[in-house]
Structures are given as structure tokens and as C-alpha cells.
Amino acid sequence: MKLLKVAVVMALVVLMAAPAFAEMKLNGYYRLQGTFFDDGTGADDNQDFSQRLRMKLTNTLNENVSFVYYGEVDADWGQPAKGTHAHDTDGNPDTVDMTTYTNGGGTVAGDGVNLETKNVYLAIKGDNFSTKLGLQGMGDTFDGLIFSEDMAGATFKTSVGPADFTLLYSKLVEGAKDVDDDATLYGGTVSFAASDMATFGASVYYTETEAAVGSDADVLYYGVNGSVAVSEALSFNAFGFVADMDNGVTSGDTYILNADARYKFDMGNAKFRVMYAPEEDQAEDQFMDIAEAGLNGEGLMFIGGDAYATNNGNGEDKYTDALYSGAGLMLYALSGQLNFDNDIYARFALAYADTDDDDLGTEVGATIGKKFFGNVDVSVRAAQFMVGDAYGPDANDMTKVIGMVNVGF
């Protein structure tokens, strides 16, 4: 009994002293989405429920040092947990059939191994620098058109006068330990605030792919970006970059130009984007990306990536069909949001993508939503993709409707 009392007292002391040792913060979101997807072929429509919980735990030891763990649980309704499971696929009970599920965790008795690690890193801040070491989110300065993904590596940031510098390193692929067959990313950026209304920058990224047999394949990306605010309501942004590729036998390059105008008003905001990439007939000149780069944030679900997609992103990023094939790209996108009383909002999106030879297609999208109890966001978004000539005469238009409950914390 005395031992139990001592244990209780020690536990209380630890609990009371814990805030002095560290500060723990948990944030993230819960997202449930019901999807209706019609690919226009006349086959059965896709209807499913996807569910995702992301939780980011930040343990701040002091004002200079913190640790971050960011986990994700996907529990799509009716699906086993991620992994390989025994499942009767041929109707023969005498054989064991194995099926691999890439999402799930929401079937009957759906408990299982379904926790993914998105981020795990150490963060250190000094008087004039910060660094992150470990698995973390990394993205380029060109709206993520080259890379925007969780990647293992290191980032370092510092300032010298009015200029901000960032260095990054990531091991994209670790091959055999004793063979030069890795893929590595190096990057450096600088941004300069010319005034309170104008910011300019330059970036260089280099991927080195070492081949155990044959030639290496390296890509050098370099470009500039700028942002100018004409007023508190109107701003213009632009960037351009070159992708210079060398696979050891042939080499070539291509480029992307992008400009957008953003306008804020009392009821919301609007954005108009124009993006261009030239036609490249030679394979060595066609654009190459590092990771799963995507054009998000435009309110699109087909031509661009759906910013809220979990495992329900069928048909995303149609613009890459032209970009990565060398067909050339001319993209126009208009998007925005209107805010009304009682926490009701509406979003709109319109995009047209064209190649040098054929049009890629047109997308029209809309969202209506309302927030309840402060942070329970309930919405319905829909999009129609009118397929263009680039997909051939037998291609079909596509429709997607998604109802969502999204709770951030």
C-alpha cells in the first residue's frame, strides 16, 4: 500500500512538472468524403467513402529545439487496412489468395496496420537561422511544379540583411549500400524584399541520379520568381524556370512560364492564372519532375489536383498529360471564393488547357459549404471535365461530386 502511494505521488509530481520540461501541441484534421465519379464510359459509377485523420504532434523542449511527428490514418469505409491480406478472389476456398490494399482500414473488424508517418524531424532555431533534420515537407518556389512532397533530408534557412537564403538536401532514392545507384536532390534559394510591396527571388535545384550500370541521369532546374502588390487588394505574381536534362547520352532542356493576378474584395477573393510550356518533340527535351508535383489550390478536380483529395482523386492533374509528354501547354485558370453571412461560402473554378496541336479540355467546378460549431466544415463540391481533342474522338467527359465533412484542430 505504501509503495502504491509513493508511485501515485511520483506520478503526480511528474505530471505537474511536465509543462516545465516541454510544451506539447497536437493539431491536424479529420476528413470524411463521399465521392460520386462518372468517367462517361457507361460502366458502373464509382461511389465510395474515404476517411482520413492527420495528427501533428509538436514537442517543444525550449525556444530553440522541438521535435515533430506527423501521422496519418486512412480508414476508407469497407476496405481492409493497408497491406497485403488473404482474400478469396477466385471463389476457391482451397487456395489462399492475397490482395494488396493501398488504402482502407474501415471494413468490419477493420483494425490493423494503417498508421502512416508523414513527417518525423528535429527542428532547431537560432537567432538568425533555422534547420530541420528528418522526414519533412519540401517544396520548390515554383508552386510545386517541380516537387512538393514529404521527403527525407535537411533544410537550412538564414537571413543576411534583406535577403533570405534556403539550402536543402534530400536523399530521394537509397540504392544498394555499396553501389553508386542513389538519387539525390540539392537545392538553394534566395529571396529579396525590394520594398514592402515587392519581393523577388531565384532558385536552383539539382537532381543527381547515379546508375550502377550505364549512364547517369541528372537534371538542373533554375529560375526566378517575383511578387508585386499594386495595392492591398491587387497583386501580381510570376515565375519562370528551365529544366536542363542530361542522361549521359543525350541532353536537352525545356522551360515553364507562369503568371497570375490575385484580387481581394469584401466578400472574398479571385485569382487568374496563365501557364505556358513549349512543345518539345525530342524525348530529352520533355519536362521531368522529381516527386508528385501538382497544381493544387485552384479549386479544380481534373485539370489540376483536388486540394482536398485523400484517396478519392481519380483523374487529377490532366495538365500533366500534355506537360510531361512534350505536347506543349497553354493553361488558363480562374478561381475564387465568396463568403456570406452565417459562415456560408461558395467557391468557383474554370480552367481551359490547350496543347500546340489539340485542346486538352475544359473544366467547370463549384463548391458550396457552411461551417458549424466554429470548425466543422460541411460542403459539397462538383466538377465537370469536357474532354478535348487531344484524347481522341472516343474519349468521354467526366463528372465528379464530393460531399465532405472537414474538421481542423
DAFENJO-V67046 format. One record per helix or strand. SS is the DSSP state (@ for helix, = for strand). FROM is the first residue (numbers start at 1). TO is the last residue. If there is no record, write none. Layout:
SS/FROM/TO + SS/FROM/TO
//
This chain:
@/2/21 + =/23/38 + =/46/60 + =/65/74 + =/76/77 + =/83/86 + =/98/101 + =/105/106 + =/115/125 + =/129/139 + =/148/160 + =/163/173 + =/183/193 + =/198/209 + =/217/229 + =/234/246 + =/251/265 + =/268/277 + @/283/285 + @/319/323 + =/329/339 + @/341/343 + =/344/354 + =/359/372 + =/376/387 + @/389/391 + =/398/408
//
